[in-house]
């Protein structure tokens, strides 16, 4: 049951908080009526225990139990480092 948690890949857009990063995840959906492809962006606050993620890094996040008021995700790994 534990492996059914959602995993997302996104870009870190803020690392100003202690042990927290804001990750922007972009998805594409088709409009229900018109069929146009729409790019949707959602921001998630994720727990980063070792403060290893920096702005511009691609990170993988996983669903977790509530850590604080807005944090329900944790950083699993840094996929690509920013230049």
RAVEN-V287706 format. One record per helix or strand of 3 or more residues. SS is the DSSP state (2 for helix, 1 for strand). FROM is the first residue (numbers start at 0). LEN is the number of residues. Records with the same first field share a line. If there is no record, write none. Layout:
SS = FROM-LEN, FROM-LEN
//
This chain:
2 = 1-3
1 = 6-8, 19-11, 36-11, 57-6, 72-8
//
